Amino acid sequence: MKGFIGEFLGTAIMIILGVGSSAGTNLNKTYAQKSNWNFVTISWGLAVTMGVYVAGALGSLGHLNPAVTIPYAIFGLFPWSQVIPYILGQFAGAFVGAILVLLQFWPHFQATDHNEVGIFATQPAITAPMFNFISEIIATFSFIFILLNLGNFTTGLKPMIVGLVILVVGNSLGTTTGFALNPARDWGPRLVYTLFNIPHKTTANWQYSWVPMLGPIIGSILATALKSCLH
């Protein structure tokens, strides 16, 4: 039975990521069709890798994401006493990081006549809230389920593997919503975009923000629940 379950879930993940990349490349109005998407996914993959290395070196488990911390605590993989400090650190780090990007690129914001929130936070390629929500659930489920099979992902070369997971999930499933996977990654920078007088900015699109908040959390809980059931 274990052989069947392993082959079933392994093949399902393979098809989700493989066929997902084909869909994202061939279907109209995806981010892969509209932009240099590989540049974005490679950069985000490396960004997560470097973040995990820094967090791990400073004594953290390198979650960087409430959608990791919360389900890990629910299913006994992480102490509840550390949940609030981790989540506060994640949102504060995302907020401050976005401010530093704003400072880095300020002259370029001034030189660009239409600065959308998508520079900082996620927004869908096609606005369809329930399907966007499902997309975030599927993408985060895939990410967290793979992550759960890596063990301690802060040691050795494992942060590089985490980055590769981000890369493949972004290329495969991120072309519909910009693959938040992480409420802190979305809400921290979105708040910076809201609060600061960025030249030529448009709406922060908070009416969409429930998708990158709830979708990743639900997807991660489902992935962790499945992993727990298999043990």
Disulfide bonds with the S-S distance in Angstrom:
none
